[in-house]
Structures are given as C-alpha cells and as structure tokens.
Amino acid sequence: MTAFIEALAGQVLVADGGMGSMVHQLSERPVRCVDEVNLLAPDLILGIHSRFIRSGARVIETNSFGANRDKLAAVGLADRVAEVNGKAVKLAREARELCGADVYVAGSIGPTGRPPRETPAEAKALRSAFGEQASALDARGVDLFCLETFPRVWELERAVEAVREVSALPVVALVTFPAGDEWADPGSMVPVDAGQTFRRLASLGVAAIGTNCSLGPGEILVALERAREAVGDGVVLAVQPNSGLPRMVGGRFLFPPSSPDYYAWFAREAVRLGARLIGGCCGTTPEHVAAMAQAVAGLDPRQTAALVPASPPSVPEEPAEVRPETGGLARKLASGRFVVSLQVDPPKGTNAAMVLEACRAFRDSGRVDVVDVNSNPMARLHMDALWMSLMIEAVGVETIPHYTPRDAGLMGIQANLLGAWAMGIRNVLVITGDPSVVAGEPGDRDVYQTDSIGLVRKVAELNQGVDCYGNRIGSPPRYTIGVAVNPSHEDLELEVRRFREKVAAGAHFAMTQAFFEWTCWDRFLDLVGGPPPIPVLVAIWPLTSHKLAVRLHHEVPGIVVPQRVQDLLERAGPGARAAGFDLAREMLDEARRRAQGVYIIAPFKRPAAALELFE
C-alpha cells in the first residue's frame, strides 16, 4: 500500500486548482500550449505549484494534462513527449522541496482529443499514446496518476489499461460532464445515466473515481450524490469542479471569480456526501484551495460518511408539448407515392428573387412535391440552406435543406436545426459536403467534428430529445432524415457499407448522386442484396451542353458521365440542350418503375426551366 492510499483511507486530501487557467491568467504573452510552458517559462509553473502548496494543497498535479503525442503534434512537439512530461514532474517535485511540505505529486493525463471511434485499432492507438505519456511521468517520479476530464468512459478505460501496463502506482479516474447554462436548475446538467458511468469507473478498481472540470460546485455535488448512490460506501470518491462558466474577455477565456467562501461551503458539503479527495479545476485559484483546506481541516471522512443523504434531489421534467405533424414528404414516402423534388442552389448573395420565382412556378405546376436546397455547393459561399428553405416554405413549397458537418460544430448544427424545426422545416438531407480549398489545402479550415454517418446519428438523437453531449432537451423535433448515396462510387462495396450504416444510424430516405445510365444502379442493388431498405429518390440532371458533361465527369467528385452520353451531346452540337433534356426524360420515365422518387437538378441560372422535363 502506498503512502497516498494510506492517507486517503483516513483523511480528506485537498488537491490543487486550475493550472491551465492560472497559466493563461499570469502569462505575459498568449499561450498556444499550456504544457509547452514547462519548457518556455518553467519559473511560472514552479511559482503556481508553490502557491497551491502554500495554500494547503496536499496533492498537486503536474502540468501535463495535454502532453500526449496527439495533442503535442498540433504544436510541433510530437517528438518531445518525454521531455515535456519529464519537465512537468521535475517542476512539481522542485516546488514540493522548495515549500518543504508533505505533498503528493500526481501525474496529470487528459484525453487525446482523437475522434470518438470505439474500434480495436483506436483502442490500440489510445493505449500507445497514454502509455508513452505515463511512462515518462513514472520515470521522473510521480506518486500517483490523475486521469482527468475524460468525456468518454471508453477512452478513460483505455487510459487506465495503458497506465497499468507501465506502472503500479495508484490511479485517480475522473470523468467530465458537459457544461450547461449557469442559470439551470441544480442537477439539470448531470446526465440521467450518470450512475451507470460511475459504476463503470468503479469496476476499474482504481484508487478513487469521480468527476471534474465543466460542472461548477453546485452542480458537481449533484454528480457526487449520483456517484455515491451508484457505487455505495466502498469506493473512494473525488470531485474537482470549475469555478463556473468561462467568458471571452479581451481575447482570453476567463472564469468567474467565485467566492472562496462558496468553495468552503462546497468542500464541507462534498465531504458530507462522501468525497475524500477534493480540489478545483478551471478557474480555481490558491485562494479557493485555501478556503477548502481550512473548511475540511480535522474532518474524519469515516465519521461524516454516515450523513450522506439517501438519494439526490430529483429534477422536474418539462411538461410534454404537442409537436407539429411531420411534413408531407414523410407521409408520401410512407404511402409509397412517387415523389418529385426539384433541387435549387441558394444565391451567392442576398437576392433570392430568381430562386423564389422558380419555386412559385414549381408550386403552380402541380408536378413538384418538394424542393431540396443545396448547402454551399462546391464549398463556395451561398446563402445558408436553412434560411433559403424558410423563404421557400413561405411561398408554399415544402423543402429538404441539405446540411453538412463541414461548416459548423455539432452544437451549432443542432441549435440551427431546433430553430428551423420551430419555424416549420420538417426534413433535412445530411451530406458530407465538398471540402473547401484555402491556399491549396483542401479541408484545412473545415470543421468536420463528425462525418455524415455521425451527423445522421446526432440528428436522430435530437429527434429523441438528446443533444450532442447526451443532455436531455425540451420539446424535440421530428425530422425526416435523408442521406446521400452514390451508385457510381469507385468503391461500391464501401458505399454500400456506408449506406447500411446511415440506415442503422437513423436515416429515413436517401437521395442518389447524379448518374446517367441504370447499369450502375443495378450493380448497387445487387450489392445491397435486393430493394433498398429505405425509399430512394434518384437524381435526374438535364445536361445542357457537351462542355458541362465533360466538366462534371472530370472535375466533380463522384459523378460519372458515360462516354456514350458525352459523345451524344458532342454530336448534337447546338442541339445539345434538347438532347440532354431528352435523356433526362428517359431517366425520369424509367425512375417511375425503379425508384420511389426523383430529384431534378435545376439549371442554376434558370431553375424554372427544369419544368420542361414534364412537357
């Protein structure tokens, strides 16, 4: 049994506060990487450690939270993992010696920031990254490891495995829950399945489990109650909250100056609820640590454990609201009716008159069921698809706005979709989106927090009343979710596999990439193994010139224009437009037999001309 385990068994240990926020606050220049400060300004880190120790901290964490290979690679330090972590331990130990205090040095390890993929290959990569960092920390003499601020238990489990492969030292394992509104009722930010999370942590058999970071003191006490209820008295609990929600001030993220008295209250409550390791996270200062240390001085956790309430306070649910019906598209697809959509591009500026005029013509023709609206086609700036769709809905035409994870984060996407639903949008087509090209680097400035499959899953979860971080929301939407599929894909087996994954993630219908002969569709269905599992709208593109056909074939990803079609349009010369429309009419007639609908890609400069197909 180590000295840390023995101390934890009979007393409350106070940990330090927010190293990262202190670095940002005290640094004279902008900090691109907090862990790099170990090398660039070691005296700053030494001073922060010393201040926390003198304030009463019994556990100090090394400045190595993000010092894994993945995160250091972003600042060109991937080959200096051992150096950055070794320096972090050296500075913490020097501070302990300088202060002459009985302090335990915890090797801080945070998540890698890698995409959330729970695969064997990903598990191996995570264990490699965590193992490399843990080895460096262990080699320089930490007393324990603190694995903290993990939003995914699965990744935290891999981190524990990696640490145990290289060290026998104690481990503290802390998850984080997403931050919410500071005015929310207590407990509203703690997920309903938090108990399951803590039970998984308890099964790891580590020295202590708990939660840290994004929740403030009041909210983290609710999480502590959930943990105690889930795992009982036999598991040591730890909590380290933020001081609240940050604000952008003068180009920096600053946390609110919570009162030290508030943290003294928190510390006493945390011990009453069973915590034996308490501390602070982002925004907490030596003053907060001093208040906590004074508040718990002399408390025996073995005596206060009996005072833990039986259950946490319940959170009242919002009253159910009557949600609007789904759109006409969903009803038509469900009935088996053949559906016709016209695809339009929003304007590149603010004048949408031409598009709206075309949509009125679509409406009045009686031939069109719905209009689907491109989202920044070819990764060039256009009016937003949701806003364009709202304008089209106002003239009496149902819409399918395209949505891509390229241009916004998941929270922004879901926030926009909530607003669009409230304004009457009922459908959405989830696509990957063409990557933007900036200074010759495709995708360099794009967001892509997830891919199209992941976004389908998130929209489906939103329909079930859960946001991208697992929190319950109020009245959820009921989007009819569409996805893209390309029967002309060069790797058709991969496309079929992704199509099945999209269906499993929650897709309700599909829209194909444009194709110009049915042989590719037949090959696609052969690999699918029969009719598609969801309704499919086939793309019809009336080609207007040989030049357009050649450009689409050679320059637009995913589109194949057969040579015979190119030759036909070239031979047609001035009559290429009429020949292209004739081909499109043939495709349309055949689609009525082979699919449940079509979407017609309207000419950009004359979208109303698409109605000529029905003449």
C-alpha positions, 0 to 999 in steps of 0.5 A: 500500500502506498503512502497516498492510499494510506492517507486517503483511507483516513483523511480528506486530501485537498488537491490543487486548482486550475493550472491551465487557467492560472497559466493563461491568467499570469502569462505575459504573452498568449499561450498556444500550449499550456504544457509547452510552458514547462519548457518556455517559462518553467519559473511560472509553473514552479511559482503556481505549484508553490502557491497551491502548496502554500495554500494547503494543497496536499496533492498537486498535479503536474502540468501535463494534462495535454502532453500526449503525442496527439495533442503535442503534434498540433504544436510541433512537439510530437517528438518531445513527449518525454521531455515535456512530461519529464519537465512537468514532474521535475517542476512539481517535485522542485516546488514540493522541496522548495515549500518543504511540505508533505505533498503528493505529486500526481501525474496529470493525463487528459484525453487525446482529443482523437475522434470518438471511434470505439474500434480495436485499432483506436483502442490500440492507438489510445493505449500507445499514446497514454502509455508513452505519456505515463511512462515518462511521468513514472520515470521522473517520479510521480506518486500517483496518476490523475486521469482527468476530464475524460468525456468518454468512459471508453477512452478513460478505460483505455487510459487506465489499461495503458497506465497499468501496463507501465506502472503500479502506482495508484490511479485517480479516474475522473470523468467530465460532464458537459457544461450547461447554462449557469442559470439551470436548475441544480442537477439539470446538467448531470446526465440521467445515466450518470450512475451507470458511468460511475459504476463503470469507473468503479469496476476499474478498481482504481484508487478513487473515481469521480468527476471534474472540470465543466460542472461548477460546485453546485452542480458537481455535488449533484454528480457526487450524490449520483456517484455515491448512490451508484457505487455505495460506501466502498469506493473512494470518491473525488470531485474537482469542479470549475469555478463556473462558466468561462467568458471571452474577455479581451481575447482570453477565456476567463472564469468567474471569480467565485467566492472562496467562501462558496468553495468552503461551503462546497468542500464541507458539503462534498465531504458530507456526501462522501468525497475524500479527495477534493480540489478545483479545476478551471478557474480555481485559484490558491485562494479557493484551495485555501478556503477548502483546506481550512473548511475540511481541516480535522474532518474524519471522512469515516465519521461524516460518511454516515450523513450522506443523504439517501438519494439526490434531489430529483429534477422536474421534467418539462411538461410534454408539448404537442409537436407539429405533424411531420411534413408531407414528404414523410407521409408520401414516402410512407404511402409509397407515392412517387415523389418529385423534388426539384433541387435549387442552389441558394444565391451567392448573395442576398437576392433570392428573387430568381430562386423564389420565382422558380419555386412559385412556378414549381408550386403552380405546376402541380408536378413538384412535391418538394424542393431540396436546397443545396448547402454551399455547393462546391464549398463556395459561399451561398446563402445558408440552406436553412434560411433559403428553405424558410423563404421557400416554405413561405411561398408554399413549397415544402423543402429538404435543406441539405446540411453538412458537418463541414461548416459548423460544430455539432452544437451549432448544427443542432441549435440551427436545426431546433430553430428551423424545426420551430419555424416549420422545416420538417426534413433535412438531407445530411451530406458530407459536403465538398471540402473547401480549398484555402491556399491549396489545402483542401479541408484545412479550415473545415470543421468536420467534428463528425462525418455524415454517418455521425451527423445522421446519428446526432440528428436522430438523437435530437429527434429523441430529445438528446443533444450532442453531449447526451443532455436531455432537451425540451420539446424535440423535433421530428425530422425526416432524415435523408442521406446521400448515396452514390451508385457510381462510387469507385468503391461500391462495396464501401458505399454500400457499407456506408449506406447500411450504416446511415440506415442503422444510424437513423436515416429515413430516405436517401437521395442518389448522386447524379448518374446517367445510365441504370447499369450502375444502379443495378450493380448497387442493388445487387450489392445491397442484396435486393430493394433498398431498405429505405425509399430512394429518390434518384437524381435526374440532371438535364445536361445542357451542353457537351462542355458541362458533361465533360466538366462534371465527369472530370472535375466533380467528385463522384459523378460519372458521365458515360462516354456514350452520353458525352459523345451524344451531346458532342454530336448534337452540337447546338442541339445539345440542350434538347438532347440532354433534356431528352435523356433526362426524360428517359431517366425520369420515365424509367425512375417511375418503375425503379425508384420511389422518387426523383430529384431534378437538378435545376439549371442554376441560372434558370431553375424554372426551366427544369419544368420542361422535363414534364412537357 
